[in-house]
Amino acid sequence: MSQHQLSKKMKKIELGQLISMLANIGVFVGIFLLAFELHQNNNSLKAQSRYNHTMAMAGYFDTVANDSDISAIIVKAQNGFDLNDHENFRLWNHYMYILSLWQWEYSEELLGRIDAPVHLWLQIISREPGPADNFPGMTEHWETTQDAFNDEFRVLINNGLNAQLGY
């Protein structure tokens, strides 16, 4: 092989190496752009989750404010009056909605998407004065329905209740 042929072959190898190196750089740039895109999507998901949470809470308050039946039942229960079967059923379903919302909030908190007001939930369920006054019978409701909720949420609420109630 002559010097010229050897030089020509080395240039081909160098060209091949250059193309391979550029392809590798392209892969790294692509991975970086993909990571950036995933980060942006995570931020969007967190924002969407916060919005859904806000809308769920607004929907709850709207229901209580505008549904004269449920608001009358809550006020009746707050004032210590006995509820008939229909009213008890409505209040039970109302509390199931609240607890389901709390469970969702807690799941979202575990994923880092929102900050759930766990301390407030525990005050409500444990009958502490203040917020609990707005949820008559919630403690009894939790005691009879907690098996309907996932393990993480049940443990959180029960451990929190035990700590607050001194068990």
N, C-alpha and C positions, 0 to 999 in steps of 0.2 A: 504494500500500500504506500502510495507516495505521500509526501508531506502535504500536498494540496488536497488530496482525497481525505486525509486524516483531519485536516483543518475544516473541510466542508462537513464531515461527519460530526465533529465537535459542535459546529454551529447548529446543526440539526438537533443535537441533544440539548444544547442550551436553549433553543427555541421551544422544544418540548417541555423542558423544565420551567421555562418562563410561563408557558400556557398553563401548566399544572399549578404553578404558584399563583397565578391570577385566578384560576378556578377556586383554589383554596381560600383566597382572600374573599372571593365572591360568596363562598359558603359562610364564612365568618360574618360578613356584612349582612347576609340574609338571616342568620341566627340572631344577630343584634337587633335587626328590624322586627323580627318576630317577637323577641322578648319585649321590646318597646310597645308593640301592638297589644300583647297580652296584658301589660301593665295598664295601658289605657282602657282595655276592656274591663279589667278588675275595678278600676275607678268608676267606670260607667255602671257596673253592676252594683257597687256600693251605693252610688247615688240613686239608682233605681230602687234599691232595697229601702233606703231611707224615705224615699217618696212613697212607696207602697205602705210603709209603716205609718207615715203621716196620714195617708188617705184612710187607712184602716181605723186609726184613732178618730179621725174626723167623722167617719161613717158611724162609729160607735156613739159619739157624742150627739150626732145628728139624730140617730135612732132614739136615744133617750129623750132628747129635747122635743122631737116632733111626733113620737109615737105616744099618744096620750094614754094608751092602755098600759104600756110597760112603765112609763114614768109614774102613773097612778099606783101601780103595784109596788114599785120601789118605795114611794112615799108612804104607802100604807104599811109596808113591812118596816120601814124606818121608824114609824110611830108606834110599832108594837102591836098592830092590829092583826088578827088572824086572817090568813089568806084561804080562799076556797081552792078546790082542786085545780081549776083552770088557772088561777093566779099563781099557784105554786108551780104548775107546769111551765107557765110563761117565765117566771123568775128563774127556774132551774135551767131552761134553755138559754136565757140571758147570761147566766153565769157560765154555762158551757162555752158560749161564744167568747166571753172574757178570758177564761182559762185557756182556750185554744189559741187565742191571740197571744197570750203571755208565753205559751209554749213556743209559738213561732218566733216571737221576739227573742226568747232565750236561745233558740237554734241559730238565729241570725247573729246574736252576740258571740256565740261560740265560734262562728265563722269570721268574726271581726268586722261585721258590716254595720252594726248599730250598738249602742249602749242601752241595754235593757234596764228598766228601773226596778231591779230585784228587791231592793229594800222597801219600796212602796208596796209591792205585791205581798211581802211578808207582813207588813203592817196591816194590810187589808184582811188577809186570811187569819191572822192571829188575834183579831179583834182589838188591836191597839186603838185608843181614842184618836179621832181625827179622820183619816181616810176611810177607816173601817166603818165609820158611821154611815157611809154611803152604800155599803154592801151588806145589808142585814142577812144573816144566814150563810154567808160565804164560807165560814169555817166548817159548818156542817155539810155544806155542799161539797167542799174539797174532800172531806173525810169519806163521803159516799161515792165519789166519782174519780178519785185519783188513779184508779187502775186503768182508766181510759187514756192516760197520758204516757208518753215515753219515759223510759227509765231515768234518763239524765234530768229531765224536768221534775219528775217525782222526787228524786233524791235531793235536788236543789231545794225544793219547797219544804220537804219534810225535815231536812237537816236545818234549814233556816228557822223553821217553826220551833223545832226542839231547842235550838240555841236561844231564840227569843223568849220562849216560854219556860226556860230553865230546866229542861229535861236532860 
